[in-house]
Amino acid sequence: MSHRGAVISTEQPAEVPVCPRHPDRVSYVRCQRCGRPACPDCQRPAAVGIQCVDCVRESAKQAPRTTTAMGGRIHGRRNLVTLSLIGICVASFVLQLVTRGGWTQLFQFFPGAGLAEPWRFVTAAFLHSTGFLGHILFNMWALYITGQFLEPVLGRARFILLALLSAVGGSVGVVLLTSPTPTPFGWVWGPAVVGASGMVFGLFGAMVAVLRRFGANAAQMVGLIVINGIIGFVVPGIAWQAHLGGLVVGFVLGWGFSHAPRNRQRTVLWALPTAVAVVLVGATLLRYSATPWL
């Protein structure tokens, strides 16, 4: 319409596009998938153009899940659990040194304390002898080598269940294969046990089962188990009972995980460790119940 020769527009000014996640930021770049504006912090490069973070996240959820032959999910960082277990052991070893044995006293395992303080069945695996550096060095080397193979093959969930239950199996082996002894001060059920050896032997056992499932030669791993087993019987101060307990648990879990049918792998993932845990707890309680003085 006109007024004294002037033309006045009635159109509203165009709305300035802003990022939905950051309304205070103007953005003229739009997501190629949903068409919404995306500020620089919300832009992600795609095969064609730019996508917003919400579309990238939604696309990742819809993408087919990549798994190993045993059902483990494939991750970018393949050995996160292995490195985390090693990190915990190293940090715990430093605390053992700094506290002059105080940390060791709190978390070492001996059967006489297992019933009242059951966390020791697990925590002892993250302690090592402060008087012999080779103890932690060998265990961390063995944990790293076995983890390099098992964690990517089994997946993180199976691997961490395998490692922790093998550690518990080592402590249970000590309970089942040792007996209380009388002393002038009463009955003593020991000695105290520390070290990741039960866990490591469990990983050894699992490797044998997995290698055989793949049709690979497991002779070297069997030889390593035999040599270390003999050392445990010959050298004093080594808890061969923990080695044996961890080895049995690890082999059972490794065999079960590797032989699970493809359509039952997720069920076996939780059912098998649960069954193993129930057996370990039941055997431990039976052993304790057979000890009248406890």
N, C-alpha and C positions, 0 to 999 in steps of 0.2 A: 504494500500500500504506500501511497505517497503523501507527503506533507510539504507544501511549498516547493515542489520540484525535487525533494530528496526521497530516496528509496530506502526504506527501513526493512531489514531482514527479520523474519520471525523464527528462523531456525535456531535451535539450541546448540551451544558449542559442543564439539565432539568430546566424549568422555575419555579422560586420560587413562590408559591401561596400567594397572598396578598388579604386582605379584600377589596371588591369593594368600601365600604363606607369610609375606612381608608387605602388608598394605601401605607402608610408608615409602615403598620403593617403586618408582615408575619403571616399567619394562615394556619395550616394543618388540621383544623377542618372544615368540609364542611356541609352545610345545607342539611338536609335529603330530603327537598322538591325540591329545585332548583339546588342543587349541587355546589353552589358557596362557596368559602371560607368565613368564618365568624370569626372575631376577638372576644376576650372575651366580649367586650362591645356590640357586635352585636349578640351574641348568646342568644337564648331563649330556655329553656327546653320544649320539646314537648312530646306527648304520646310515640313516638318512636324516640330516639336520640335528635338531636339539630336542630332547625330551625333558620334562620336569621330573623331580625326584619321586613324586607320587606315582607317576606312570612307570618309572623304572622299577620301583618297589613292587607294584602290581604285576609287572611283566615277569619279575623274578619269581613271584609266587606261582605263576601259571606255567613257568618253564618246567620241562620234564626233569625229574630228579635223577641225577647220575649216581649210580651205585657200583660197588665192586661185585665180584662173583659171590661174595658171602653176605651181601646186603649192606655193607658199610657205605655211608655217604662219602663221596669224594669232596674234600675241601681244598682250598687253595694252599693253606698252611698245613701240610700233611702230618707233621709231628708235634703239634702243639701240646698234646697230653704228655708225650714222652719228655719233652723239654720242661714242662711244668713239674713233673715228678722229680726230675733231676734237680731243678731249682729248689724245690722244697727240701730235698735231702741236703743240698749244699747249705742252704740257709739254716737248717736245723743243726748241721755240723758246726757252723760258726757259733750258734747259740750254745752248743755243748762246750765249746772252748771258752767262750766269754764268761759263762756262768760257772765254770770250773766244776762241772759235773751236776750242777743243780737241774739243768734241763734234762739231762739223762735220767736222773732219779725220778723225775715226774712222769716220764713217758716210756721207759724201758719195760720189757715184759718179763715176768716170771710167773709160773702157774699159781703160786700162792696168792698173788694179787689179782689174777685175772677175773675171778668171780665178783669181787667187790668193785673193781675198776676195769670194766670190759673194754674201754677205749684203748687200753694197752695192746690188745690183740692187733690193732692197726698201727698205732703210733710208733711201735718199736721198729717197724720197717723203715722209718725215716731217720733213725739214729744209727751212728756207726762208732766203732772203736776210735777213741781219740789218741790211743797209744800206738796205733799202727795205721799209717796213712794209706797203705795199700788196700785196706779193707774198703774204704769208700771209693777209692780210685777204680778198683776192679768192678765193684758193683755198678758204678755209674757208667763205666765203659760197656759192661754187659747190658745194662738197661738201654743205653743209647743204640747199641747194635741190634738188639732184638726189636726195639721200638721202631727202628727204621724200616723193618720188614712188616711187623705185625700191625702197627697202627693204621697204615694206609690200606692194608688188606681187610682187616676186621672192621675198621671204622672206629671213631672215637668212643662211642658208647660201649661197644663190646670190649675195646682195649682197656678202658679204665675199670670196667667191672672185672675183667681178667686180672689186671694188676692188683687191685685191692683185695679181691677174694683170694688170690694166691698169697698175698701178705698175711691175711687171716689164717689161711691154711697152714702157713709156716708156724704160726703161734699155736694153732690147734695140734699140729704134729708134736710140738714140745709137750703139750699137756698129755697127749695120749701115750707118748713113748718115754716119759720119765715118771719117776715116782718120788713121793716125799721121803725124806731120810730123817732119822731121829738124831738130835744133838743134845748136849747138856742143857741147852736153853729151850728145847721143845722141837717140834717137827719143822723142817725146812723143805720147801719145795722150790728148787731152783736148779741151776743158777740163773741169773738175769740174762736175757737175750736181747741183742740189738743187731740191726743190719737189714738191708734190703735183699738178703740172699734168698729168703723164702719167696719173695716176689720174683726175683730173677730166675730162680729155678722153675717157677710157674710159667714164666715166659719161655724158658727153654722147652718145657713140656708141650706148651701150645705150639711152638714152632715145629716140633717133631710131628704133631698131629696134622698141622696145616700143610707142611711139606709133603707128607705122605698122601694127603688128599689131592694135592696137585700132581702127584706122581713124580715128585722130585726126590733127589737123593738126600736122605736125612742122616747119613752115616757120620758126617762131621759133627752135627749137633749131638747125636747119641754119644759119640766119643767124648765130647766136651762134658756132657753130663756124667759119664762114667768116671772120667779123670777127677772132676771136682767132687764126685761122690766118694771116691777113694780117699782123697785128701781130707774130707770131713771125718772119716773114720780114723785116719792115721795121725793127723795133727791134733794135738790137744787144744781145747778151748773153742772148737768149732761145733756149732749146734747142727749136727747132721739130721736131727729130727725135724728141724725147720726146713731144711733142704728137701727132705722127703715129702713133708706135708704140702709144701708149695708146689712141688713137682706133680704130685697126684692131682691136685686141684687144677693146675694149669693144663695138664693133659686132658682132663675130662672136659673142661670148658672149650679148649681148642678143638677137640674132636667133635663136640656137639655143635659149635658154631660152624665148623667147616663142612659138616655133613647134613646140616639142616636143609630140607627141601626149599626151593626158591619161594614157594607160596607160603611157607611157614617160618621164614627167617625172622620176621618181626616178633612172632610169638615166642620162638626159641630164645630170642635176644633177652627177654625178661623172664620167661619160665625157667630156663636152665639155671641162670645165676641164683634165682630164688630157691630152686630145689637144692642147689649146692649149699647155699647159706643155711637152709633148714637142717641139712645133714650135719654141717659143721657145728651149728649151735646144739643140736641134739646130742651129738657125740661128746661134745665138751661137757654138757650138763650131766650126762650119764657118768662121765669120768669123775666129775666133781662129787656126784652123789655117792660114788663108791669110796669116797675118802671120808671116813667117819669124823675125823677131827676138824674138818672145815665147818 
